[in-house]
Amino acid sequence: MKKILHPRPIGPHWLRWLLFGAASFCMGTGITLAVQMVDLKVLPATWGWILAHPANFIMTVLIYSTAVYVLGALTGRLWIGAIPVGAAGLILALVSYFKNAINGTPLNLADFGLAAQAGNVAGLAGDLTPPMDFWQAVILVALCVLLLFLTQPLTVLEGRPRFLTFGISLALAVWLYSAAGAQTIGALLQIDFYNRTDPTEGHSLYGLTLNLWRDYFLKDMTSSAKFMEGEQGGAAYSPAYMQDILTQIDEILQDSHTADMTDTSSTPAPNILFILSESFFDITRLPELSYDKDPVKNFHALKEESISGTFHSHYLGYGTGYIEMSMLYGINSLDIPPSFNLCFLDQEAYERFDSLAEQYTHTGNYRAEMLHGFDNSLYNRTVTYPLLGFENLLFSQDIQNLGFEWSGSCYGGYYLKDSYLFQGMLKRMEDINADGRRAFLYGITMENHQPFDPDKFNYACQIGLTANGFTTEQQDIIRVMLEGITRADQALGKLTDALRESDEPTIVVFFGAHRPNLFMPDQETIYTKLGLSPGNDIPTWSPDQINDLFSTDYLIWANDAALLHGQAGTRRDSSVTALGPQLLKLTGQPISRYWDLLEKVSHVCLSNLSSCFVDGQGNAASSREAANLPSDMEYLLDLRDAVIYDALYGKQYITAAMNEPAGSTLP
């Protein structure tokens, strides 16, 4: 055994040193192939990726082979250094595979903010089993390690050459694993480390490992990066510069303030029930599917009494927590570096601006509470919501402890029923009103959450489905989506019926968080099978296809038509960053400069994603630049970016002023 673990070296030091480097590169190649095999599911696709992007392949091999080289030099045995590096690559690939199975998107850097909650996330996805490709990749890595073990007499380093090699390789690795090194090597290989790409597009182009690596070292990190020192039209970021920005914002807001704001002097302050409905959308919009009854009859009927339209959610299949932050705080994923998670910023970042809820609690007699149909384990809500001004957070068990009347089970599928959650919202609204205050309640439903297993609702489906061209197994999955959306619609109908009987003026804001990323047994989504997308690979989609599938539906309804000020029955597109400002304008709430500016921006931009820009009229382009906006609209977006940069990355020169009404001065 001692001879096996400590073999006699063969050959001179210089030859073993050369073979050590060559073997490290070969091991890095093996790990890269294994990771891509799991990620792309088949070896031919991996080979196609290498041929299409050889520089990206080489850079990925360098990342892995450098780690193998350093650890091998540290231990003196290359095969020992290869084991943890290979295991790390395989685990990374498996996590990305599972995430793709959960919501149809690969692993990205922001997901690491949820690492501590990985078990809870996996629990929401149902049964997760490693694919056959993973075990084949494990065998490939194991064979590479075995080959290093058997040939170790040719690569073993000992004595001074070993320690010298380790010292030099560690210094080089530290340089490579830095922004300067990554960008230098990237420049030599013509890999872009400057322009941000959509995570899915970047994953397709760069591969799993390099896409994460690139995002970590990306230089142009945010949409407001041009406001860094000296880069905004030659003007340095400074107190004077930002004061000029504030003056320009006031001029725009004050010029349009009187005409834009709704006169609410004749209507009472309403309760506000903000409802994020998980995976809800108007399913009748899907082609080729028909039903024996309207599955969203309540939603359709309520539209005639509401302001309604397309809701640009910015996400497909997942992202509920990120949607909440954009909705309540007005920022989106492009405002932060790709290595950050929108729900896990430094705590003080959430206190820079007054949230949407605080627009009501700070200037009116409102109490803000959140109700969620699951537990408190996900998306950092127990930290962020109190910072956003919510006085009370009620999760599944808390809602069950409210003590309101209910018959039957409170669970539907795997989660709390939407109708039960809404009953809890009504109970909290009643209690808050009894204390002499208005309620601002943000409800997050779960009954229609994935997994969409055929037995989720015990194979029950209230609506008959006709889906020509789909197998029986595929139709069973569609029925789960259909039943979940039907239940969400029925819960909405019960809620509004109860509010019609209430004397308390109340506005309901109801929107679908995102469409379900409904996978069939062959791993294609329903949208591909219906011809709405060319495949699962989002980079192949057109801007119009992204715009369509990254959208749901919404409505703003009131139990007193006067609260809508003559807008009942009107149509208007909205989005995660537009719906809050839209509500503020409708209710005539005293509004800060920040939310007043966002209201103006909502008429210019509804969605700004890495691969799709949607203007205020719902028209899609591949980017903000491709949208060819008029100069005054571009200017408005630039002002917004300057405010975000100052608050999140700068010195907060005007942040306090942005929380005051337009034209006001700080005491």
N, C-alpha and C positions, 0 to 999 in steps of 0.2 A: 504493500500500500504506500509506503514511504517513497519507493521508487516511482510510483505512478504520480503521486502528488508533487514530488520534487525530482523530476527527471534530470539526467545529466545533459547539459546544454550541448548542442551540436553546432559546429561552425564558429567562425570568429564573431566578435562583438558587432562589427559593422554590418555583417550579413544578417545577423539576427535582428539588429535594429531596423534594417530595411524591410525584412520580412514582417516584423512587428507592425510597422506602418501599413504595409500592404494588407495584412490580415485584418487590421482594424477597419480599413476601408471596405474590405469584403464583408465583414460582419455588419457594418453600417448599411451596406447594400441589402443584405439579407433582412435586416430589421425593417428597412424602408419598404421592401417588397411585401413583407408580412403585414405591416400596418395597412398598406394600400389594398392588399387582398381582402382584409376584413372590411375596409371602408368602402371599396368598390364592388365587393361581393364575389367577383370572379377574376381569375388571373388574366384572361384576355383584356379585360377593361383596364387592369393595372398596366399591362404592356402598352395599351393604346395611350394611356396617360403619359407614360415615359416618352413615347415617340412624339407626342404632341408638345410636351413641355420638358425637354431634356435638362434645361438649366434648373428648373424647379426640382427635378429629381436629384441632380447633383448636389444642390444646396441641402436637401433633406438628408442625403447620405452623409454630407459633411457634419450635420448636426448630430446625428447618431454616432458616426465613427469617431468624432472628437471625444465624445463622452466615453466610448469604449476604450479609446487610446489612453485617456487620463486615468481611468479606474484600473486599466490593465497595468499601466506603469506604476501606479500606487501599490498594487498587490504583487507585481512581478509576474503575474499569470494572466494572460489575455482572456482566457475563457472565464475566469472569475469576474473580471470587469464587464464581460459581455452579458452575464446573466441578469443583473439589475436593469441594465439599459434595455435589453430585449423585453424584459417583463414590463417595464414602464411603457414602452411603445405598444405592446399588446393590450395592456389595460386601457391606455388612451383610446385605442381603436375600438375596444369593446364598449367603453362608455359612450363614444360617439355613435356606435351602432344602436345602442339602447335608446339614446336620445332621439335618434332618427326614427326608431320604432314608436316612440312615445308621441312625437309631434311632427315628424316629417322634416326636421331640420338637423343638420350636423352639429357637432359640438363646436361652440365658439368661446372666445376668451371670457366673455361676460358670464358664461354659465358657471365658472369656477366660484362665483359669489354664492352659488347655491350648493357648493360641495358638501357643507355640513348637513344639508337637508336632502342629500341624494336618496336616502332610504325612503323618505316620505314621497319624493317625486316618483320613484320607482313603484311605490305602492299604488299610486294613482293610475299607473299604466297597465296594471294587470300582470299576467305571467310573462316574464322576460327570460328567454332561454338563449344562450350563446349559439350563434349559427354554426353550421358545419365549416364555413370558411374560417372561423376563428380557430377551430381545432386544427385545421390544415396549416394555418399560420403558426400555431404553437409548434407543430411538428417541424416546420421549416426553420424556426428559430432554434429549436432544440438540436436539429441536425447541424446547424452552423456552429453552435456551442460545442457539440461533440467533435466536430472537425478541428476546432481550435484546441480542444483538449488532447486529441490524438497527435496533433502536430506541434505540441508545446515545446519539445526540445529545440525546434527551429526558431521559436519566437521568445523563449524565456529570457528575461532580463534580470541580472543580478548585480549587486555591488554598486559601484559608482555610476556605471552607465544607466542603471535603473533609476537612481535618484536624480541624476542629471536629466534624464528623459522626462521624468515626472515633473520636475521643476519647470522645464521649458514648455512642456505640453500644457501644464496648468496655466501658465502665463498666457499662452496663445488661446486657450479655451476661455479664459476670463475676457480676453479681448473680443473673441468671436461672439461670446454670449453677452455682448454689450451693444448699445444702440450704434455706436461708431463702427464697431466691427461688423455687425450685421448689415449695416447700410453700405459699408465699403465692399464687402464680398458681394452683396446684392447688386451693387453698381457694376462690378466686374462681370457678373453673370446676367446683367440686364434684368434684374428683378426689382420691381417697383416697391420701394419702402416708404413712399410719400403719399400716395393717393388711396383714400379709404374705399373699400369695396364692400358690397353686400356680403354678409358672412357665407351665404350659400354659394354665391358666385365665386368668392375667394377660395372657398373649399374646393370647388370644381376645378379651378385654375391651378391653385398652388398645392393641393392635397391637404390632408388633415394636419400634419405636423407643421409644415411650412406656413400654412394659413394662421395657425395659432402663434407661431414664432413671429411672423410678419406683423400681426396685429399688436403684439406686445411692444415691438420696437417702432411702430408706425410714427412717422414724424408729424404729418398733418393730421392731428388727432381729432379735431372737432370742426363743426361747420363754422365756428367763430374763430378759427385759428388765425385768420388774417388780421385780427385785432390785437395780435401780439405786438410787442414793442417794435415800433418803426415799420410795420408791415401794412398799415392801413393807409394807402395812398401817400405814403411818405410821412404821415403824421404819427408821432410817437404817442403811445398810450400814456395818458397823464391825467391829473385832475382837470386841467383846462380842457383837454380833448373831450373827456366824458361830460363835462359841464355843457360843452357845445352840443353833444349828443342829446342831453336832457332838454336843452332849449329847443332843439329841432323836434323832439318828441312832443313837447308841449304845444308847439305851433300846430302840428298835425292834429293832435287830440282836441285842442280847444276850437280849432276851425270847424270840426265836424261834430263836436259833442252835442250841441243843441239839437241838430237834425237827427242824429243817430240814436239817442237814448229814448227809451219808451217812457211816456208819462204814466206813472202808476199811482198818482195822487188819489185817484178815486177807487182804488182796489186795496184790500187789506194785504198785509204781509202773509204769504202762503207758507204752509209746510212744504218741504221739498223732499221727495223720495227719489233718490238717484239709484237706479237699478242696473247693475251689470249682469246681463243674462248670459251664462256660459254657453258658448257655441250656438247661439240663436241667430238665425237669419230667415228670411222669407224663402222657405224651401220650394215654394211654387215657382220661383225664378229659375230653377234648374230645368234644362230641356230634357225631353225624352222620358220624363217621369210623370205619371198621372195618378190621381187619388180619387177614391169614391166620395170623399168629403173634403172640405177645405181644412187642412191641418192647422192653419193659423187664422181662423175665422175671426177671433177676437182682435188680433192685431190689425187685420184688414178693416174691420168695422171701426176701430178706434182711430185709424188714420184719418177718417172723415171728420173727426172732432179734434184733430191734433195738428201740430207742426211735425212733419215727418220727411224722411228721405233716406238716401244712401248714407251709411256710416262708414267712413274710411278708418279702419281699425289699426292699420300699420302692421298687422300680424295675420298669420294663417296657421291654425292648429294649436297655437300655444301663445304665451306671453301675457297672461291675464294680469300679473303683478306689474308688468311694465306699462300696460295700458292704464292701470289705476294711477300710477305716478304721473304719466303724461296728462291724464284727465285732471288730476287734482293739483298739479304743480306747473303744468305748462311747458315742460321740457321733454325732449325725446332722445332716443339713443344716439342720434347724430350730434347731440350737444355735449357728449362725453366721450372720452377715449374708448376704443373697443375693448381695452383691458379692464374697464370698469362695468359694474352692474348698476342699472338705474335704481334698483331697490337697496343697494348697499353702498351708497356714497357716504362720506364722512357726515356725521350727524348734523354738524352745523350747516351743511349745505342745504338741508331741508328747512332751515329757518331763515334763509336769506330773503325769500319772498313770502308774502302772505299767501297761503293756499286758497283754492276755490272755496273751501269750507270757511276759512277765516274771513273771506269777503263778507260772509253773512254773520259769523259770530263776533267779529270785531266792530261791525257797524250796525248790527241789529240784535234783537233779543232772541238769538238762536242758540240752540244746543246741538252740536255735531256728534253723531255716533255712527259707528260702522257695525254692520251685521254680516257675518260670513257663514256659509253653510257647511264649512269644514272646520278643522282645528287650526291652532295658531302657529303651525310649524313652518309655513311657507312664506317666501318673499319678504321676510323681515318686517312684517306688518306691525308686530308689537312694538317695534322701534319707530318706524316711520309715521304711522298714523297719529300717535300722540304729538309728534313734532309738527304735524300738519294741522293741529288744532282740534283733533277729535277727543272729546272728554271721556268716551267710553267705547270699548271694543267688545262685541259679543260674538263668540264663535259658537259652534254647533251645540255644545253642552250648555253654554250660557243661555242660548235661546230656548232650549228645552226647560230651563229652570225659571222661565218668566211666568209660568203658571196660568197661561190663557187656556180657554176651553178648546179641546181637540179630540176627535174620535178617530180611532184607527192608528196605524203606524205613521210615524213622522218621517220615515225613510222611504225613498223611492230609488230603485236601482241600487247604487252603492252609497248614496249620499242623502243628506237632508232634502226633503221635498221642497220645491220652489214655493208651493202654496203654503207650506208650514213656515218657511222663512218670511213670506209676505205677511202672514198672520202675526209673526213676531214684530215686524216693522210697524204694523198697525197698533200693536200693544204699546210699543215704545213711543210712538207718536202721541197716543192717547195720554200716556203718563207724563210726557214732556209738556203737552198742552195743559194738563191739569195743574202743572207747576207754574203756569203763566208764561211759558216760553214757546217759541216756534221750534219746529224740528227740522234739522238738516240730516237726513239719514242716508247713508251710502250702503246699499245692500249688494252682496256678491253671491250669486246662486251657484249651485253645484250639481243639481239633479241631472243635467244634460252633459256633464263632464265625461271625457273618455275614462276608461276604455270602452269602446263600442262593441263589446263581446255580444254574440247573438243571444246569450241567456241573461243579459243585464236586467231586462224587465220581465224575466221568466217567459220569454218569447211572446209576450203580449204586444199587440199593436192595434190601437183603436181605429186606425184609418187603413182602408184597403189600398194596396199599392200595385200599380202596373208598371213594370220596368222591363220592357222588351230588350233582349240582348244581354241581360244579366242572368247568371246562373242562380239556382236556388240558394246556394251558399252565399253568393254576393247579395242577393235580395234580403237575406236574413240580417246582414250587417246594415243595409240601408234602412230596414225597418226599425232598428235600434235608434238611428239618428232621427227618423220620422217620429217615433214615439216620444223621444226626449224633447223635440221641438214642440210637439203637440201638447205635452204636459206643461212646458214653459208658457205656451200661449193660453192654456186653460187657467194657469195660476194668475196670469196677467188679467184675464177676464174677471176672476173672482176678486182680485184686488180692486180693480176699478169699480166693480159693482158695489163693493163695501164702501168705497169712498163717495159714491153717488148718494149714499144714505147718511153721510157725515156732514155736519154743519161746519166743520173746519175746512177753510179753503186750502186746497192741496194741489201741488203740481207733481206729476210723475214724469221722470225722465227715464226712459227704458231703451236700452240698446244691447245688441249682441256683441259680446267681447271679440269674437272672431269666428270664422267658419270652422267647423270640424275638419281636420285633415284626415278624411275618411279613407283608410287603406282597405283594399280588397285582399283576399288571401294570396293573390299573386304579387302583392306589394305595389300595385298601381293604385292611385287614388280614384275616387269616383269622378273627379273633375277631368282626369285624363280620359277615362272611359266615355265620358259624355262629350268629349271634344272641346272642353274649355281650356285645356292646356296640352302642350305637345308631349309632356312627360312629367316626371317628378323633379327634374333638374330645373330649378327656377331660373338660372342664367339663360336658358333657352326660351323663356317666355318673353312675349312682347310687353311693352309698358301697359297696353290696354288689358292684357290678360292678368298682369300683376294687379292692376287697379281694380279689376273685377273681383278676383279671388281674395284680395286683401281687404274686402269690404263686407259689411253686413247691412243691417237696417236699424233705424231708430225712430222713436216718436217722443214728442213732448205733449202730454195730455193734462188737462186740469178738470177738476170736478165743478168748476165754475168757468164758463166760457169767457167771462170778462177778464180772467187772468191771462188769457192769450191775446187780448187786445186786437181782436178782429183777424187773427192769423190762423184760426182753426181751418183745417183742410188745405193749408198751403204746403208746398214742397220746397225743401232746401237741403242740399248736401251738407254733411257735417263730418267731424272726425274727432280723434282722441284729444287733440289740442284746440278744437273749435267749439265743442259742445258746451264746455264750461262758460266761455265768453258769451256764447249765444244765450245761455240761461241768464247770465248776469244782465245782459241787455234787456231781455224779456221782462225780468222782475224789477227793473229799474233800480237795482241795488246800488248804493254808493260804491264806486269802483276805483281801484288804485290805477296809477299810471301803467303798471305792469299788465294787469288784466285788460285795461282799456286798449293798450297797444296790441295785445294778443287778439282782441276782438277785431281790430282793423286787419291784422295779419291773416285772420281766418277767411277774409274775402279775397285774399291773394293766394294763399297756400293752404290746402287741406291735408296734404301728406307729402313728406320729404324723406324718402328712403334712399339708400345707396343706389338702387337700381330703378327708381321710379319717383317722379315728381308729379303731384296732382295739384292743379291750380284751383282757384276759388270756385270755378264753375264745374269742376270734376273732370277736366281734360287731363289726360296723362301724357307725360313725356319721359324719356329715359333719364333725364337729370334736370336740375334747376336751370343749367345753362341751355339745355336743349329746348326748354319751354319758351325761350325768347320773350320773357316778360317785358312789358314797358319799363322805362327807366324809373318811374315813380314807384312801381311795385317792387322792383329790385331794391330801391332805396329803403323801402319800408322793411324788407327782409333784412337788409344790412343793419338797420337800427336795432331790430330785435336781436340779431347776433351780437351786436356790441353790448347790449344790456346783459345778455347771458354770459358773455365772456367776462365782463366786469364783476358779475356776481359770483361765478363759479371758479374763475381762474385768476382774476385780477385783484385789485385792492378794495373793491366794493365802494368806489368813489360815489356812485349815484344810486346804489342799491336801496338805501333807506328812503331816498326820495321817490324811487319807483313804487314803494308801498304807500305813497300818499296820492291823493287825487291830482289830476292834471292842474297845473297852475299854482299849486300850493307850495309853500316854503317850509322847510323844517324849522321847528322852534329853536 
